[in-house]
Amino acid sequence: MPAHLEDNPSAPPDRWARNTVLFVTGQTVSLFGSMIVQFTVMWHITLETRSGMALGLFMLAAFGPQGVMSIFGGVLADRLDRKKLIIAADSLIAATTLILAILMSIGLTDLWLILTAVAIRSVGAGVQTPTVQALIPQIVPQEHLMRINGIFQTINSAMALLAPAAGAAIYASADIIAAFYLDVLTAVLGIGLLLFVGVPTVQANGDKRQSYRRELVEGMHYIRSNPLIRWLLLILTLFFLLSQAPAMVVSPLLIAESFGTEPWKLAVMQMLLSIGTMLGGILVATLLAKNSRIGLLLGSAYAVAAFTVTLGLSPNLWLYYLFTFLFGVAAPAFSAPFMTLIQQTVDPEMLGRVFSYVSIAMTLSTPAGVIIFGPLADVVSLQGLLISSGTALIVVLTLATALPSGRAVIRAAHSNSATNESKNPTGRTTQ
């Protein structure tokens, strides 16, 4: 990975660890509050409207602006101070939530008002997400990136497990406004911790006065000129489109249709998925941290595809639960190596723009899959959908790795990982 960090005397050996703990802790606290709000708003809309259209509008407001804004968020991450940008995005989300809490407390509870606030929060997330990913390699040495990404994945999985329970408890014992105030508090704590994080300075190349459009085009050209990044983005998009989307749409319907409509059955499925994902993240951060990045990524993709097929073949609920858990265990071994490969391959001054396109692929491919598989779930066999989508993912993965261009990319990924593993950068300048 090219060195674009300003040269300076080495920081103390444990400085990066201190900065990483502060950064990850702050982002975890902030993420927890945001996930609680996301869950309670969805719960509130469900109970108040009992409308599929209203829930669809919520999904559009929650994910659409984030996907679009991720493009501009990445450009901002490459032009501006990334730490300040994260603080600004988190502040926007918190301020929007606070205003909504005040308005609802005086009786303004219209759906359009809630959806507007959700959309503004989504804009903030579209800036914050690529910026967080672009900042991580500034504070974490190359040889520790895989482990830190695995830890981050584990924390995200833990939050996905805890946030629904916490949100339900708050919503049942108080109301949705209490969840909003909690989110504001967690945002303040997250920002406060981030203020104490020392972030190395990245020197941006080129004319800083160039337009956002030009920088976006440069980001696209950069991706197109780098076969490894281009290939990784293609695999990422297909992975989310053919595994995450059908699992999200089909699994709840399949349980209700084939195994019973009791709410606890859906709750157990979600908990097992979250526990499996958390365990998978722990494995990536510990036992698998030194394994080949590209090998882990491909192994995870094949495993997730296979478990998607077995979900469709499950003859009873308990086997379905088992394969759901294994699906969760396998998934983090895709995302953590993917992020590490991107962080190690991309020039530091281009990370924000590249992660914009990564965020777009992740944010929009799943809703695109939902649009495809949702209507299909009403007219064809649910089991058949899972089997066919998992099989399709296996086929495209095999083609992507068997073609000469795919084999060349895999060799380049192995070479890139080996090169970065041999380096141990310690000289970093904090701003």
C-alpha positions as CSV (number, residue, x, y, z in Angstrom):
1,M,0.0,0.0,0.0
2,P,1.5,3.3,-1.0
3,A,2.7,5.4,1.9
4,H,1.0,8.8,1.9
5,L,1.2,9.5,5.6
6,E,3.4,12.4,6.6
7,D,6.7,11.3,7.9
8,N,7.3,12.1,11.6
9,P,9.0,10.5,14.6
10,S,7.2,7.4,15.8
11,A,4.4,7.6,18.2
12,P,4.6,5.4,21.3
13,P,4.0,1.7,20.3
14,D,0.7,1.6,22.2
15,R,-0.7,4.9,20.8
16,W,-2.5,3.2,18.0
17,A,-4.1,0.7,20.4
18,R,-5.3,3.6,22.6
19,N,-6.7,5.5,19.6
20,T,-8.4,2.3,18.2
21,V,-10.0,1.5,21.6
22,L,-11.4,5.1,21.8
23,F,-12.6,5.1,18.2
24,V,-14.2,1.7,18.3
25,T,-15.8,2.4,21.7
26,G,-17.2,5.7,20.5
27,Q,-18.6,4.3,17.3
28,T,-20.1,1.3,19.1
29,V,-21.9,3.6,21.5
30,S,-23.2,5.8,18.7
31,L,-24.1,2.7,16.6
32,F,-26.1,1.2,19.5
33,G,-28.2,4.3,19.9
34,S,-28.9,4.5,16.1
35,M,-29.9,0.8,15.9
36,I,-32.3,1.2,18.8
37,V,-34.0,4.1,17.0
38,Q,-34.1,2.3,13.7
39,F,-35.8,-0.7,15.4
40,T,-38.3,1.4,17.5
41,V,-39.3,3.5,14.6
42,M,-40.0,0.4,12.5
43,W,-41.9,-1.1,15.5
44,H,-43.9,2.1,15.9
45,I,-44.9,2.3,12.3
46,T,-45.9,-1.4,12.2
47,L,-48.1,-1.0,15.3
48,E,-49.6,2.3,14.4
49,T,-50.3,1.7,10.7
50,R,-50.4,-2.0,10.2
51,S,-49.5,-1.1,6.6
52,G,-47.1,-2.8,4.3
53,M,-46.9,0.4,2.2
54,A,-45.9,2.4,5.3
55,L,-43.2,-0.1,6.1
56,G,-42.0,0.0,2.5
57,L,-41.7,3.8,2.7
58,F,-39.8,3.4,5.9
59,M,-37.3,1.1,4.2
60,L,-36.9,3.5,1.3
61,A,-36.4,6.5,3.7
62,A,-33.9,4.5,5.8
63,F,-31.7,3.1,3.1
64,G,-32.3,5.1,-0.1
65,P,-30.7,8.4,0.9
66,Q,-27.8,6.6,2.5
67,G,-27.0,4.8,-0.7
68,V,-27.1,7.9,-2.8
69,M,-25.3,10.1,-0.2
70,S,-22.5,7.6,0.2
71,I,-21.1,8.8,-3.1
72,F,-20.7,12.4,-1.9
73,G,-19.8,11.2,1.6
74,G,-16.7,9.4,0.2
75,V,-15.7,12.5,-1.7
76,L,-16.0,14.6,1.4
77,A,-13.9,12.0,3.3
78,D,-11.1,12.5,0.8
79,R,-11.3,16.3,0.8
80,L,-11.9,17.1,4.5
81,D,-10.7,16.0,7.9
82,R,-12.2,12.6,8.4
83,K,-12.5,12.9,12.2
84,K,-14.4,16.2,11.9
85,L,-16.6,14.8,9.2
86,I,-17.7,11.9,11.4
87,I,-18.4,14.3,14.2
88,A,-20.5,16.5,11.8
89,A,-22.5,13.5,10.5
90,D,-23.1,12.2,14.0
91,S,-24.2,15.6,15.1
92,L,-26.6,15.9,12.2
93,I,-28.2,12.6,13.1
94,A,-28.4,13.5,16.8
95,A,-29.9,16.9,16.1
96,T,-32.5,15.5,13.7
97,T,-33.5,12.9,16.3
98,L,-33.7,15.5,19.1
99,I,-36.0,17.7,16.9
100,L,-38.2,14.8,16.1
101,A,-38.4,13.9,19.8
102,I,-39.5,17.4,20.7
103,L,-42.1,17.6,17.9
104,M,-43.6,14.2,18.9
105,S,-43.7,15.2,22.5
106,I,-46.0,18.1,21.7
107,G,-48.3,15.9,19.6
108,L,-46.9,16.1,16.1
109,T,-46.8,12.4,15.1
110,D,-47.6,12.4,11.4
111,L,-46.0,9.6,9.4
112,W,-44.5,12.0,6.9
113,L,-42.7,13.8,9.7
114,I,-41.2,10.6,11.0
115,L,-40.1,9.5,7.5
116,T,-38.5,12.9,6.8
117,A,-36.4,12.5,10.0
118,V,-35.5,9.0,9.0
119,A,-34.4,10.2,5.6
120,I,-32.2,12.9,7.1
121,R,-30.7,10.4,9.5
122,S,-30.0,8.2,6.4
123,V,-28.2,11.1,4.8
124,G,-25.9,11.4,7.8
125,A,-25.2,7.7,7.8
126,G,-24.3,8.0,4.1
127,V,-21.5,10.4,5.0
128,Q,-20.5,8.7,8.2
129,T,-20.2,5.1,7.0
130,P,-17.6,5.5,4.3
131,T,-15.7,8.0,6.4
132,V,-15.4,5.6,9.3
133,Q,-14.1,2.8,7.0
134,A,-11.6,5.3,5.4
135,L,-10.4,6.4,8.8
136,I,-9.7,3.0,10.3
137,P,-6.4,2.3,8.3
138,Q,-5.2,5.8,9.4
139,I,-5.0,4.7,13.0
140,V,-4.5,0.9,12.7
141,P,-1.2,-0.6,11.5
142,Q,-1.4,-2.8,8.4
143,E,-0.7,-6.0,10.3
144,H,-3.6,-5.4,12.7
145,L,-6.3,-4.3,10.2
146,M,-7.8,-7.8,9.8
147,R,-8.1,-8.3,13.5
148,I,-9.7,-4.8,14.1
149,N,-12.1,-5.3,11.2
150,G,-13.1,-8.6,12.7
151,I,-13.6,-7.0,16.1
152,F,-15.7,-4.3,14.5
153,Q,-17.8,-7.0,12.8
154,T,-18.3,-8.8,16.1
155,I,-19.4,-5.6,17.8
156,N,-21.8,-4.8,15.0
157,S,-23.3,-8.3,15.4
158,A,-23.6,-7.9,19.1
159,M,-25.4,-4.6,18.6
160,A,-27.7,-6.3,16.1
161,L,-28.5,-8.9,18.8
162,L,-29.0,-6.4,21.7
163,A,-30.6,-3.4,20.0
164,P,-33.9,-5.1,19.1
165,A,-34.3,-6.3,22.7
166,A,-33.3,-2.9,24.2
167,G,-35.6,-1.1,21.8
168,A,-38.5,-3.4,22.5
169,A,-38.0,-2.9,26.3
170,I,-37.8,0.9,26.0
171,Y,-40.8,1.1,23.7
172,A,-42.9,-1.2,25.9
173,S,-41.9,0.5,29.2
174,A,-41.8,4.1,28.1
175,D,-42.4,5.2,24.4
176,I,-40.6,6.0,21.2
177,I,-39.5,9.4,22.4
178,A,-37.4,7.8,25.2
179,A,-35.5,5.9,22.5
180,F,-34.9,9.2,20.6
181,Y,-33.4,10.8,23.7
182,L,-31.2,7.8,24.3
183,D,-29.9,8.0,20.8
184,V,-29.0,11.7,21.4
185,L,-27.1,10.7,24.5
186,T,-25.1,7.9,22.8
187,A,-24.2,10.3,20.0
188,V,-22.9,12.9,22.4
189,L,-20.8,10.1,24.2
190,G,-19.5,8.9,20.8
191,I,-18.5,12.3,19.7
192,G,-16.8,13.0,23.0
193,L,-14.7,9.9,22.8
194,L,-13.8,10.7,19.2
195,L,-12.4,14.1,20.2
196,F,-9.6,12.2,22.1
197,V,-8.6,10.1,19.1
198,G,-5.3,11.1,17.4
199,V,-5.6,10.6,13.6
200,P,-2.6,10.6,11.3
201,T,-2.6,13.2,8.5
202,V,-3.2,12.1,5.0
203,Q,-1.8,14.2,2.2
204,A,-4.3,14.5,-0.7
205,N,-2.8,14.6,-4.1
206,G,-4.0,16.9,-6.9
207,D,-5.9,20.2,-7.0
208,K,-8.1,20.5,-3.9
209,R,-10.3,23.0,-5.8
210,Q,-11.5,20.4,-8.2
211,S,-15.2,19.8,-8.3
212,Y,-17.0,17.0,-6.4
213,R,-18.2,15.6,-9.8
214,R,-14.6,15.4,-10.9
215,E,-13.6,13.6,-7.8
216,L,-16.5,11.2,-8.1
217,V,-15.4,10.5,-11.7
218,E,-11.8,10.0,-10.5
219,G,-13.1,7.5,-8.0
220,M,-14.9,5.5,-10.7
221,H,-11.8,5.7,-12.9
222,Y,-9.6,4.5,-10.1
223,I,-11.9,1.5,-9.5
224,R,-12.1,0.7,-13.2
225,S,-8.3,0.9,-13.5
226,N,-7.7,-1.5,-10.6
227,P,-8.8,-5.1,-11.5
228,L,-8.7,-6.3,-7.9
229,I,-11.0,-3.5,-6.5
230,R,-13.3,-3.9,-9.5
231,W,-13.6,-7.6,-9.0
232,L,-14.1,-7.3,-5.3
233,L,-17.0,-4.8,-5.8
234,L,-18.6,-7.2,-8.3
235,I,-18.4,-10.1,-5.8
236,L,-19.7,-7.9,-3.0
237,T,-22.8,-6.9,-5.1
238,L,-23.6,-10.5,-6.2
239,F,-23.1,-11.7,-2.6
240,F,-25.6,-9.3,-1.1
241,L,-28.0,-9.6,-4.1
242,L,-28.1,-13.4,-4.1
243,S,-27.7,-14.3,-0.4
244,Q,-28.6,-11.4,1.9
245,A,-31.7,-10.2,0.1
246,P,-33.4,-13.6,-0.3
247,A,-32.6,-14.5,3.2
248,M,-34.1,-11.3,4.5
249,V,-37.3,-11.6,2.5
250,V,-37.9,-15.3,2.3
251,S,-36.8,-16.5,5.7
252,P,-39.6,-14.9,7.8
253,L,-42.2,-15.9,5.2
254,L,-41.0,-19.4,5.0
255,I,-41.1,-19.9,8.8
256,A,-44.6,-18.5,9.0
257,E,-45.8,-20.6,6.1
258,S,-44.1,-23.9,6.9
259,F,-43.4,-23.9,10.6
260,G,-46.0,-21.8,12.3
261,T,-46.9,-18.1,12.9
262,E,-45.9,-17.9,16.5
263,P,-43.8,-14.7,17.0
264,W,-41.2,-16.5,19.1
265,K,-40.2,-18.6,16.1
266,L,-39.2,-15.5,14.2
267,A,-37.5,-14.1,17.2
268,V,-35.4,-17.2,17.7
269,M,-34.4,-17.1,14.1
270,Q,-33.1,-13.5,14.4
271,M,-31.3,-14.3,17.6
272,L,-29.6,-17.3,16.2
273,L,-28.5,-15.3,13.1
274,S,-27.1,-12.6,15.3
275,I,-25.3,-15.0,17.6
276,G,-23.8,-16.8,14.7
277,T,-22.6,-13.6,13.1
278,M,-21.1,-12.5,16.4
279,L,-19.3,-15.8,16.8
280,G,-18.1,-15.6,13.2
281,G,-16.7,-12.1,13.8
282,I,-14.8,-13.4,16.9
283,L,-13.3,-16.2,14.8
284,V,-12.2,-13.8,12.1
285,A,-10.6,-11.5,14.8
286,T,-8.7,-14.4,16.5
287,L,-8.2,-17.8,15.0
288,L,-8.6,-16.7,11.4
289,A,-6.9,-13.4,11.6
290,K,-3.7,-14.6,9.9
291,N,-5.4,-16.6,7.1
292,S,-5.4,-15.5,3.5
293,R,-7.8,-12.6,3.0
294,I,-9.0,-13.7,-0.4
295,G,-9.2,-17.3,0.7
296,L,-11.4,-16.4,3.7
297,L,-13.6,-14.2,1.5
298,L,-14.2,-16.8,-1.1
299,G,-14.6,-19.6,1.5
300,S,-17.2,-17.5,3.3
301,A,-19.1,-16.7,0.0
302,Y,-19.3,-20.4,-1.0
303,A,-20.4,-21.3,2.6
304,V,-23.1,-18.7,2.7
305,A,-24.3,-19.8,-0.7
306,A,-24.4,-23.5,0.4
307,F,-26.3,-22.6,3.6
308,T,-28.8,-20.6,1.6
309,V,-29.5,-23.8,-0.4
310,T,-29.8,-25.9,2.7
311,L,-32.3,-23.4,4.2
312,G,-34.5,-24.2,1.3
313,L,-34.0,-27.9,1.8
314,S,-34.7,-27.9,5.5
315,P,-37.5,-30.4,6.4
316,N,-38.1,-29.1,9.9
317,L,-37.8,-25.9,12.0
318,W,-34.8,-27.1,14.0
319,L,-32.7,-27.8,11.0
320,Y,-33.7,-24.5,9.6
321,Y,-32.5,-22.9,12.8
322,L,-29.2,-24.8,12.6
323,F,-28.5,-23.6,9.0
324,T,-29.5,-20.0,9.9
325,F,-26.9,-20.1,12.7
326,L,-24.3,-21.5,10.4
327,F,-25.2,-18.8,7.8
328,G,-24.5,-16.2,10.4
329,V,-21.2,-17.8,11.4
330,A,-20.0,-17.8,7.8
331,A,-21.0,-14.3,6.8
332,P,-18.4,-12.2,8.8
333,A,-15.5,-14.1,7.1
334,F,-16.6,-12.3,3.9
335,S,-17.0,-8.8,5.1
336,A,-13.9,-8.4,7.3
337,P,-11.4,-9.7,4.7
338,F,-13.2,-7.6,2.1
339,M,-12.8,-4.4,4.0
340,T,-9.2,-5.3,4.8
341,L,-8.3,-6.0,1.2
342,I,-9.8,-2.6,0.2
343,Q,-8.0,-0.8,2.9
344,Q,-4.7,-2.4,2.1
345,T,-5.0,-1.9,-1.7
346,V,-6.4,1.6,-2.1
347,D,-4.2,4.7,-1.9
348,P,-5.1,6.6,1.4
349,E,-6.2,9.7,-0.4
350,M,-8.7,7.7,-2.5
351,L,-10.1,5.6,0.3
352,G,-13.2,7.8,0.9
353,R,-14.2,7.7,-2.7
354,V,-13.7,4.0,-3.1
355,F,-15.7,3.3,0.1
356,S,-18.5,5.4,-1.3
357,Y,-18.9,2.9,-4.0
358,V,-18.5,0.0,-1.5
359,S,-21.3,1.6,0.6
360,I,-23.5,2.0,-2.4
361,A,-23.0,-1.6,-3.4
362,M,-23.9,-2.8,0.1
363,T,-26.7,-0.4,0.7
364,L,-28.5,-0.7,-2.6
365,S,-27.9,-4.3,-3.6
366,T,-30.0,-5.7,-0.7
367,P,-33.0,-3.4,-1.4
368,A,-32.6,-4.3,-5.1
369,G,-32.8,-7.9,-4.2
370,V,-35.8,-7.3,-1.9
371,I,-37.6,-5.7,-4.9
372,I,-36.8,-8.7,-7.0
373,F,-37.4,-11.5,-4.5
374,G,-40.4,-9.8,-2.7
375,P,-42.9,-10.1,-5.5
376,L,-41.5,-13.6,-6.5
377,A,-42.1,-14.8,-3.0
378,D,-45.9,-14.3,-3.6
379,V,-46.0,-16.4,-6.8
380,V,-43.3,-19.1,-6.5
381,S,-42.1,-21.6,-4.0
382,L,-40.3,-20.0,-1.1
383,Q,-38.0,-23.1,-0.8
384,G,-37.3,-22.9,-4.5
385,L,-36.3,-19.2,-4.2
386,L,-33.7,-20.0,-1.6
387,I,-32.3,-23.0,-3.5
388,S,-32.1,-21.1,-6.8
389,S,-30.5,-18.0,-5.3
390,G,-27.9,-20.0,-3.4
391,T,-27.2,-22.1,-6.5
392,A,-26.9,-19.0,-8.6
393,L,-24.3,-17.5,-6.2
394,I,-22.3,-20.7,-6.4
395,V,-22.3,-20.6,-10.2
396,V,-21.3,-16.9,-10.4
397,L,-18.5,-17.4,-7.8
398,T,-17.2,-20.4,-9.7
399,L,-17.2,-18.4,-13.0
400,A,-15.6,-15.4,-11.3
401,T,-12.7,-17.5,-9.9
402,A,-12.2,-19.8,-12.9
403,L,-11.9,-17.2,-15.6
404,P,-8.3,-16.1,-16.4
405,S,-9.1,-12.5,-15.2
406,G,-10.4,-13.9,-11.9
407,R,-7.4,-16.1,-11.4
408,A,-5.1,-13.1,-12.1
409,V,-7.0,-11.0,-9.5
410,I,-6.8,-13.7,-6.9
411,R,-3.0,-14.0,-7.4
412,A,-2.7,-10.2,-7.1
413,A,-4.7,-10.3,-3.8
414,H,-2.4,-12.9,-2.4
415,S,0.6,-10.9,-3.4
416,N,-0.8,-7.7,-2.0
417,S,-1.6,-9.3,1.3
418,A,1.9,-10.8,1.5
419,T,3.5,-7.4,0.8
420,N,1.5,-5.6,3.5
421,E,2.1,-8.4,6.0
422,S,5.9,-7.9,5.6
423,K,5.6,-4.2,6.5
424,N,5.3,-2.8,10.0
425,P,4.7,0.9,9.7
426,T,5.1,2.8,13.0
427,G,5.8,6.4,12.0
428,R,2.5,8.3,12.2
429,T,1.6,11.9,12.7
430,T,-1.4,12.8,14.7
431,Q,-3.5,15.9,13.9
